[in-house]
Each structure stands twice: as structure tokens, then as C-alpha cells.
Amino acid sequence: MKYPYEIKVFFDIRDQIWVAVSDDLPGCSAGGATPVEALQEFELAVEAWIEALESTGKSLPIPKGMGVGSGERQSTTAVTG
């Protein structure tokens, strides 16, 4: 992913689907039959989420754990299930 947001991937037992989300991008999520598919779909969802945000004139959120000017970049994926 070209954006430095932490992604969480988990299996939703109720819906029987893998889900990818990021706490940094409220309301942005995607699902798939496998963890890889959920991540691929999430990439598309993030692009649409960012496009919608920018169309309102808002800027991208700063990823949690990254202060302004920190120079850090975090991007992790945790798969559970």
C-alpha cells in the first residue's frame, strides 16, 4: 500500500468473510474470501475513500503513531482468525 496506514485483517465469524480495516480511515473496510483478497479489495476501498475525502476539501488523516515531522513510516498487517 502506498499510504502508511496500519491495516488489520480478521475473520468475521458471523459473515464468514475476511475483513480488512484501518483505524486511521473511519468507515473504510473491505472483505474477501481470503486474507489476500480482503487486502486487495481494501486497496481499492482506500483509493475511493481518499477520493471522497479530497472531494470535500479535507486532507488525509495523519496515521496513528506518526507525529508531524517524526520522519517515521509505519505500515503493518496483522492477520488473525
ROVEXFI-540259 format. One record per residue (C-alpha): x, y, z; residue in one letter. Coordinates in steps of 0.1 Angstrom, whole numbers, padded with zeros to 4 digits, always signed. Each point is the difference from the previous one (the first is absolute). Layout:
BEGIN
XYZa
...
//
This chain:
BEGIN
+0000+0000+0000m
+0013+0034-0009k
-0015+0016+0031y
+0015-0005+0034p
-0031-0012+0018y
+0000-0031+0023e
-0024-0026-0014i
-0017-0026+0021k
-0013-0032-0016v
-0023-0024+0019f
-0026-0027-0007f
-0036+0010+0007d
-0016-0032+0013i
-0035+0013-0003r
+0004+0010-0037d
+0026-0028-0008q
+0023+0025-0018i
+0034+0015+0005w
-0001+0038+0007v
+0026+0027-0004a
-0003+0033+0019v
+0022+0028+0012s
-0007+0021+0032d
+0014+0030-0018d
-0026-0001-0027l
-0035-0001+0017p
-0026-0018-0020g
+0025-0014-0025c
+0000-0038-0001s
-0001-0029-0025a
-0006-0037+0000g
+0011-0030-0019g
+0000-0038+0000a
+0037+0000+0011t
+0022+0024+0019p
+0018+0009-0032v
-0033+0007-0018e
-0011+0022+0029a
+0032+0020-0002l
-0003+0004-0038q
-0036+0012+0004e
+0011+0023+0028f
+0025+0017-0023e
-0028+0009-0024l
-0022+0011+0030a
+0028+0023+0012v
+0003+0016-0034e
-0037+0007-0001a
+0000+0012+0037w
+0028+0024-0007i
-0016+0013-0032e
-0033+0006+0019a
+0019+0018+0028l
+0019+0022-0024e
-0032+0009-0018s
-0012+0016+0032t
+0033+0021+0003g
+0012-0019+0030k
+0035-0013+0004s
+0012-0035+0007l
+0002-0010+0036p
+0034-0004+0016i
+0006-0037+0008p
-0002-0008+0037k
+0035-0002+0015g
+0014+0025-0025m
+0004+0035+0013g
+0005+0029-0024v
+0036+0000-0010g
+0008-0032+0017s
+0015-0015-0031g
-0014-0034+0009e
-0020-0022-0023r
-0021-0028+0013q
-0018-0026-0021s
-0008-0033+0015t
-0025-0028-0007t
-0012-0023+0028a
-0019-0031-0011v
-0021-0017+0027t
-0027-0026-0001g
//
